[in-house]
């Protein structure tokens, strides 16, 4: 039977019960995350997981329609597209329960730009640092993902995702809402990502994903035809990956960067040629970084480009403009590069940690690079790389480290007098500041000054140029919010951040999880967080959902999850483990799932379920598995590798067949994914064996698949073919396709529909007494 991809096809509850709620009713806000997912378009899509976001509130004045620019020739520098002014429109009708995140302050620290879903979609807002009314700066319904206020205070740069998809564009707007324009990514099919400002604020670095010049490149909607059958698992895996209706036809060439460690005078990747300086064409395909003048007085200048690149971000440009600090490379093999713009050569490289893409900064005199790096070590630390006048490495030392604890976030103000460090302590954060020595000093960093945080996780730090700090915090009992730490490093909630008691509707407060460790069958110790349904008898086993995060390099962190809140309100416990491949537990743990190690990661899911059963927490006859992105893949894999264990599963945006995934994803995602999962040609036998579709005949449990219709990271075909194959074998299976969503679900009405549909499905199949009322959210 043909698949119905509309949201209405799901029928576990009456159709009217699944209709999206109005944007004015209290809805979920952001579920903060400090990790990256399967997809990253050049510079990681969603560095901080954005909050939910429905369509524009009914009472909100319509935002100006963006102007579509004509398509540019392949490889040309981006062109500016002017948009209508917003003039800091009055706030629309807002949700009581909302989140605020990704702060960036003006030079004086008097105002803060940030992302907020008060109107139901993550949009750009600005508010006074010390009380007063906040204003929306871009009323368009396109979700906003990153924000950066220029050092001169004249512009606010940000990225948005048109239509809620995975392709993003970079815009700027004046602090009063005037002068709004698209700097990059306006062309159909283009994607652009935010980099740093120059220290004087006159130019902004952006990364542009360029069209591929590979012959035979193609693109498509990413869906199977309605009358198509499932992709057959038989035959040589990878034989059709270049024939699928997708974007990736061939992984790019190997990186030209010299393999010698920390080398100087590396191969030129892209010189700043005269043609580039005049806005001419850069090499086609791959990723390219440009310096753009938001005023339009100067032509775009090409900084760097790389064919077949997996990621690229400009993290800093020295005060004199000569050196640029770049982050590049696929997952698990990130590198910091120092580019000498005068010669077009990279003078220094160093492995850096996954996670937050803002890896470090140059000192004021460009003689030191401060980096968050796990080079030659298990856990990321603060490293000091001292350079000579040519930018070549003189010596490398560890400036700050902790035993068995990773440096999660690093932020330095322009003056470089001190650094902000957020340490990841088994998922929670500890925040401290340290004084930095002068470049010519052999002294170490000063003693740490620590802050007592009111909530568990720091997701973003925004130092103020003239002194002060704003930080985005999330916790298990609150929505994401922005806090002012200017006075004595003691957090003070900003006036436009929701109060803790507004995290959830009245009557059912959020549940704080407890850390839980368990041992895999091969002896590896796994971590995670266990959520107990309220009013549950502690001595009575409960229906339990094993929820798996994405990545695989993400980490489960104790932040408020509207999804978990929904499941707990239905009487189901949630265990959210970090199986091997997750971050936060050391480099060896992250790499433990590479190659054939992925079979052990699949077994980890079963071992986690067995552990909570053995502890008496979970009912062995009422277990379910659920996850999104890579967690969606693990869900499918667990259902076919351990068919006797789980009663049902919910797979969200997961890969069901690596051959079709590589054939349909974005080229830069294919490049990065090959480093994690295996090359679709050289490792095709392994990838075929690891693909859930290759074992679909073992599927026994009913499965619900959920996918965003505009997902180009993991195309919807991955869910469609799994559901088709399950139905063909008589296994109950449904597909919920969310309109105007990509790999992340950002609209509050869609997130509400997703949560309730998933909870309905799980509640239906984990039959038995739950003893709880339906939630009010």
N, C-alpha and C positions, 0 to 999 in steps of 0.2 A: 504494500500500500504506500502511496506517496506520503512524504512527511509534510505535516503542516507546520510551517515555521512561525506562525503568528503566536503572540503571547496567549491567545485564547485557547490554543489547542490543549493546554493542560487542564484536566478535569477532575483532579482529586477533591476539589471543593467546588461549590457552585460558582458559575462564571462571574456573578456579580461580586462574590467575595474576593475574587482575584483582581478586580479592577483597580487600577492605580488610585490612591487617595489624592485628594486635592492638595495643591502645594501649600495651602495655608494650615493644614493639620500638622500636629507635631510629628516629625519624622526623624529617622536616624541621621546622624551627622557623620563626620569623618571617622574612619577606622585607621588610625595612624600606624604607619609602618616605616621602618628605617631601612628597608631592604629592597632589592630589585627583583623583578620577576623574570619569566622566560624571555620576554621581549625587551629590547632596548634599542631605540632608534638613534644610533649615534651616540647620544649622551644620556642614556637611561631615561626611558619614559617613566614618569611618576617616581622621582627620587624620594618624595614623601608621599605615601599613599594618600591620594586625595579623598575627600569625603564624598558622600552621596550627593546626587544632584539631579533633581527632576527638571522638567521643562520649566520655563519662566512662570513665576507666580501670576495668577490671573489678574491681580490688581497692579502688577508691575507695568510700568510704561514700556512699550516695546523698544528694544534697543535698535540702534541704526543697523541697517543691513550692510554687511561687508561688501566691498566692491571686489569683483573678481578680476584679477590681472590677466592679460593675455599670456599664454604659455611662452616660456622662454626657450631658446635653443639649449640643448643639452650642455651642461657644464658652465653656463654663463653665471656671473655673479648675480645675487638676488636683486630685485628691483623693489623700490618702496611703493606701497599702495596707501593712499590717504583714505581715511575713514571719517565719518561724521563725529563731531565732538559729543561728549557726554556731559561735560561741565558739572561733574560731581553730583549726579542726580540724587534726589532724596531717597532714603532707603525704601525699598518696596515692602509690602507686607512680608513679615519675616516669621520664621519658625522659632519657637521658644527653645527647643533642643537643637543646637547647632554647634559647629566646630569652626575654629579659626586656627590657621597654621601657616607656615612658611613666611615668617615676618622679615621685613627689610626696612630699616629706618632711614630717614633723611639724615644729612650730615650732622645736624645739630641734635638729633634724637628727639625732636619735638613731635614728629608724626611718624606713623608706621604704616607701610603698605603690607597687605597680607592677603591670603586666600581665605574665603569664608563661604559657607553654604547656607547662610541665613535665608536666602531666597530659594533654596532647594537645589542649587547647582553651584559647584565651586567657581566663584567669580572674584574679580579683583576689587578689593575694598581698601579704604584708607581711613585712619582714625587718629585723633590726638593721643599722644602717649600717656597723658595724665587726665583721663576723663573726657567727657564731651561726646558728641554724636559722630558716629562713623558714616562714611559715604561710599556708595558704590561707584567705581570708576569705569567699569565696562559692563553694561547691562545686557550684552549679548548672551545667549544661552550656551555658548561654547565653553566647556570646562577649562578653567585655568589651572596650570600645573606648577609653575615656578614664577618667582618675583624677584626683582633686583632694582633698588633705587640707585640712581647714578651718584657718584661721589660729589658732583657739583650741585646736586639737588634739583636739576632742571627736568629730569626725565625719570619715569618708572618703566622699566622693561619687564615683560612677562611673556610666558608661552601659553597658548590655548590650543585646544583640539577641536577643530571644526566638525560639527556633527557628532561629537563624542567619540570619534574614531581614534586610531593610533597615530595618524599623521598630525604633527603639530606645527605651529607657526610662531614666529617671534614678533611681538608688537611693542610699541612704546606709546606712552601717553604722558601729558603734563600732569603735575600733581593736582591741578584744578579741573582735570577731565578734558582739557582741550588738546588739539594737536595729535589726536590718536591716529596711528598709522601702522601698517604691517611692514616690517623691515625685511623679513625673509619667510619663505614658505607659502606665499600667496598663490603660486602656480598650482594648477590641478595635479594631484599626485605627488606634490613636493612635500618635504618635511624639513623643519628647521628647529634648532634647539639652542637654548640660552647658554652663553659663556659669560666671561667676566667683563667688566668695564675696564677701560684704561684708568690709571690712577687719577687723571684730571677730569674724567667723565666725558671726554669729547668723542669717544668711540666705544662701540660695544662689539665684543666678539660673539659670533654665532657659528654654529655648525650646521651645514646644509647637507642633506642626503641627496646625492646627485643620481640622475637616471643612469642605468647600466648601458654600456655600449656593446655588451656581449651579443653577438649575432643570435637571433632566435629568442631574445628576451621577450617575455609576455607578461600580461597582467590579467586578472580576472576578478569576479565578484567573490570568489572563495566559497561558493556553495555548490553542492551537487545538483544536477538537474532533478526536477521533481520525479522523473520516471527512471532515474539511474539506480542501479543496484549498488550494493556495498563494494568497496574496493577489495578485490580478492587478495587474501594473504599469501596465496600460493605464488610460486615463481621466484626468481632471484630478486631479493629486496634491492631497491635502488635502481632497478632496470627501468622504471617508469618515472623516477623522481624528476627528471628533466622534461617530462612530457605532460605533467599535471598542469592544470589551469591555475598557475600561481606566478609569483614574482621571481623566485630564486631559480636561476637556470644553472649556475655553476659558481661554486665558491671562488672568491677572488684569489689572486696569486699570494704566495707566502709573503709575509712581511719582509720588506727590504732592510729592516733595521739589523745592524750587525749583531751577532749573538754574543760577542764578548761582553762579560759583565761590566756594567758601569763605564762603558767605553766613552772615550772622547772622539771628536771628529768622525761622527757616524755618517753613514750614507745620506745624501740629500734625498729627502722624500718629496719636497715641493719647495722650490726656491720662489722667493717673492719676485717674480719676473716683472719687467716693465709692463707687459700686457696685463698681468694680474693687477698691478697697481692702478691701471687705468680701467679696471672693471672688466677686463677681457675674460676669455674662457679659461676655466681651470680644467684639469684632466677630467674626462667624463667617467662616471661611475664612482662608487665608493663614497667617502665622506670628505668634505672640505670645510675649513674654518676660515672665515673672513672677519675683517674689522670693518664695521659699518658706522657711518656718521648719522645719528638720528636726525640731525638738522638738514641733511642732504647736501651740505656744502662740499664735501669731499667724496670722491668716487670710492667704491668698495676696494679693499686691499686684501688680496689673498695671503693668508698666513701659512697655511699648511694643507696638504691634501694627501689622501692615501686610497688607492684602489683596493677594493675588497676589504675595507676596514670594518671591524666589528663595533668599535666605539671610538669617539673622539670628542674631547671637551677641552676648551681653553680655560684653565683654572686661574691664571694670573698673568699679568704683563708688568714687567718691572717699571719703576718710576721713570726711568729715562727712555722707556719704550724699546730697548734693545732686545731684551730676553723675554721669551714667553714660555710659561710652564703649561705643558699639555698632559692630558691623560688619554691613553689609547690602549687598544688590545682587547682580546676576547675575555670572557669570564674565566677566572682562575689564572689569567696571565696578564693582568693589567700592568702597565708601565707608566712611569713618569718620564717625560722627555723635556729637556730644556732646549729650546730653539733659539739660535742666534739669528735674529732677523736681518742683520747686516750681511751675513754670508749665506743665509738660507740653510745652514747646517745645524744638526742636533749635536750638542756638545756633551751631553750627559744623559744617562738613562738609569732607571732604578725600578725594580719591581715594587709595586704598591698593592695595597689590600683592595679586595672587592668592597662592595657596600657603597657608602656615600661617595659620589663622584668628585666632590671638592676635596682633593687630596692634600692640598698645602698651598704655601705662598712663598714668594721671594721676600727677603729683607728689603729695607728701604734703599740700601745701596747695591742690591742684587749680588751680594757676595756670599749669601747663605740662602739655601732652600730648606724650609721647614716642611717635612713630609709625614703623613700618616702611612706607614709602610710596614709590611710583614716580610721584607726581604731577609732571607736566611734565618727566619724565626717562626715560631708557631703562632704568636699573637702579635697583632699590629701595635706599634709603639710610635712615639714621636722621635723622628730622626733629624739630625742636623747635618746637611751636606754643605761643606764650605768649598767655595769655588775661587779660581783665580780670575784675573781680569778678562780672560777669554771665555769664561763660563765653564771651564774644565774642572772636574772634581779634584780637590786637594786632599780632603779627608772626610770620612763619614763616621758619625758617632751616634749612639743612642742618648737622646736628651731626657726622655721620660718613658718609663715602662712600668708594668705591673705584672706580677706573676699570675699566669693562667687567666689573664684578663686582657681583652683587646681594646685598643683605642678606637672608639666607634665614630666620633666626630671630632674634627679639628677646625678651629676658626681663629684667624688673626686679623686685627684691625690694620689699617694702612700704615700706622706709625710703627708697627712691629715691636712695640715695647712689651707686650705680653701675649700669651696664647690661651685660648679656651679649649679644654679637653673634656670630652664626655666619654667615660669608660663604660664598657658593656660588661656588667657583672651578672652572668648567667641570664641575660635578658633584660634586667633592670639597668638603670643608668646612674652613674655617679659623676657629678659635674665639679670641675675645679679650674682655677686659673693659675698660671705660672708666669713669672717674670722671665723675659728672654734676655740673654747677655748680648752685648754689642758684637758685631760681626768679627772684629779683630781680637776678641777676648777668648781665652781658653776656659773661662768660667762656665759652670753648668747653669741650668735653669734655676730660678728661685724656688723656695719651698711652696708647695701647693696651698692655695686658699680655696677651701671647699664650701659648697653651698648646700644647705639642707633643702631638698626638693619636696614640694607638697605632693608630687605624683611620680609614678615609677619611671617614665621613659622620656628622655630628651630626643626630639626628632629634628631640631634645627636650632642653630645659634646665630644670632645676628648682632655682632658688635657695632657700636656707634663710633664713627670716625673721631669725634671729639671726646670720647669716653662714655662708657655705659654699655648695656647689653640687654637685648630682648631674646627670649628663648621660647620655642614652641614645646609644650609639654603634653604628654598623654598619660592616662592612667587607667587602671581597671575599673574605676568607679566614676569616670568623668569623660566628657567629650574633649577632643583636642582644643587647647587654648594657648594664648600668647601671654607671657609673663614678663614683667619688667624687673630686671635684676640690677638696675643702676645703683640703687642705694645700699651699700654694704653687702652686695652679693646675696641679698635676701629677696626671694621671689615675691612679687606683688602682682596679683591678677589685674590685667588691663580692664577698663570699664566696658569694653565691647566683647569680652570673652564671657561665654555662658558660665553660670555658677555650677558648682558641682552637683547640686540637687536637681539640676535641669538635665542631667544625662539621660534619664529615662522617664516615661510617664509616671505620675504619682502612683504609689501603692506597691511597686515592685522594684526595689533598689537593685542596682547591678551587683553581681557576685564577684568577689575577689578570688582569684584562683590560688591554688597552692602548688609550689614546685614539686615535681615528681621525677625521680630518676629510676631507670630500669636497665636491665642488661640484655643485650641481644644474644642470640644463640651462639655467636662466635666470641662472646665476651666483651664486645664494645659497649661502653656505658652510654646510654641515650638520656636526654633530658626532655622536659616538657612541662606543661601546666595543666592541672586538673580542675575543672569547674563542676561543683556539686549543685544539682538542682535545689532550689530553696525548699525548705520544709521536708526534705527527703530524710527518711529514717537512715542514720549513718550506718546501721548494721544490716541494711537490706539492699541487695544488689539492684541496680537501676538499669534501665535501657541506656545505652551509651553510644555516642557518636565519636569515632576517631576522626578528627579533622586535621588535614594535612596542608601545610602552607606551600606556597609556590617557590620558584627559584630555579633549581633546588637550594640556592644559597641564601634564601631568606631565613629568618629565625622567628620562632614563636615568641612574642613578647607580651607582657601583662598589660595590654591596653584594652579599653572598652570596645567590645564587638557587638553591634546590634544583632548580627546573626546568632552569636552565642546566646545573647539575651533572649532572643526568640525561642531557641531550642530549650534553654533552661526553663523558660516559662511554660513549656509544654511538658515538663517533667523529665526531660532527657538530660543526662550528664554529658559533658564534653571533655574529652582528653585530646589536647593539642600538642603532639610530640615534635621534637626535632630529630628526625631520622638522619642517618649519615648523609653527608652532603650539605647539611645546614651550616650556617655561619654561627659565630659566637662561641665555638668550642675548640677552636684552633685550626690551623691549616691542614693538618693530617686528617681531621674529621671532615673538613670540607671536601678533600680529595678522595675520601674513602669510597665514594660511589662511582669513581671514574671507571670507564670500561666495563669489565665483567662485575665490578663492584656494585653495579646497579641491581643485580640480582639480590645482593645482600640488603640493599635499601628496601626492596619489595618485601623481603622477609622481616625487616625491622617493623613494618606496619603490623604484621601478624604477631610479632613478639610484644609489641606495645599493647595490643588487644589482650594477649594472653596474660600480661602483667597485671592489668587493671582487673581482670577476672580473678586471678590468683589472690589479689589483695582484698577481694570481696566487694569492690566498688561496683563492678559492672556485671550484668546478667549475661552469661555466655550465650543465651538463646535470643538475646535482643541487642545485638551489636550491629552497627552500621559504620560505613566508611564514607568520607566526604572530603573533597579538596578542590582547589582551583589552580589553574595554570599547570605547573609541574605537579601540584597536588591532585589536579584532575587526572593527569596521566597515572599517578600512583594509585588513585582510586580505581581506575579501570584495570590496572595491572594487578592490584590486590584481589579484585573480584574474579579474575581468571587464573591467578596463581594459587589463591586460597579460597576456592569456591564454597567450601564447607563452613567457612568461618563467619562470614557476614550475611545478614539477612537481606540487606539492601545497600545501595550506594547512590551518591549524588556526585556526578563528575562535572566540574565547571571549567570550561575553556581548556580542556585537557587534550593532549596528543594521543591519538589511538594507533597511529602507524607512523613510524619515523620516516619512511620513504615519502609518504604523501605530505607529512609535515614539512620536510625539507623542500619539497616541490612547490609548496604554496606559501611559505612564509616570506618575509622581507629578506633581501640579500644580506644585510648586515646582521640580521638575527641568525640566518643560516650560518654565517661565518663564525659568530660567537657560539652558537649551539654546537657546532662541530667540535669545538674544543672541549665541550662538556660531555656530550653524548657519544660522539664518534663521527667520523667522516661518512657521508652518505654513500660514497663509492668504495673507499678502502675498507670501511668497517660495516659494509652492508649486511653481512651474515649475522654479525652480532646485533645490529640494530633491528633486523627482522625478528630475531629471537626475542628481543626485549620489547617488541611492539605488542600491545594487548590484542590487536587484530589477529596476530598469528596464533592465538590461543582462544579465539572467540568461542570455539566449540565447547569450552569448559565453563562458560558463563552459566550460572544458575540463578543468581539473585536478580530481582527486578532493579532496574537502573533508571534514574532520571538524569538527563544531560541538560546543561544550561550553557548558552553561548550568546555573545554579543554579535549582532549581525554585521558589524563593521570591523570585526577583529581581523587584523592582518598579521598579528604576531603568531597566533595559533588559529588558522582559518576555520570557519564553522564546519567545513567538510569533515574535520576530525571528529566532531560529535555526531554529525549526520550519519557517517558511515558506520559508526559503532552502534547507533540506535537501529539503523536498518538491519545490520547483521544480527543483532539480538532478536529483533522481531521475526526475522526469517527463521530463527531457530526456536521460536515459540516462547521466548523469554519476554515478560512484560517490560517495555521500555518506552519512555516518553522524551520529547525534546522541547525545551522552552527556549525560544529565541527572543532576545531582548532587543527591541528596536532602538536605533540611535545610540547604541553602545558599542565600544570596542573591546579590548582585552580587559580593561577595568570597567566596572559598572559604576557610573558617576552620577546618575540622575536618581533623585530620591524616590520617585514613583517606581522606577525600574528596580531599585534596590529593595524597596518594600515588597514588590511583586515577587522578586527572587527569594527573599527571606521566607515569605509566607508559603510560597510554593514548595520550597525545599523542606520547611518544617512540616507542612501537610503530608508530603510524600514520606518523610521519615516516621512521622507519627502513625500514618496509616500502616506502614510495613513493620514497625516495631510494636506490633499489637500487644496490648496488655495494660494493666492499670498504671496510670501516670499520676493520678491524684492531684491535678493542678488545673487551674482555670486558664482559659485562653488569655493571652496578653492583650493589653490595651493599645499597644503601639501599632 
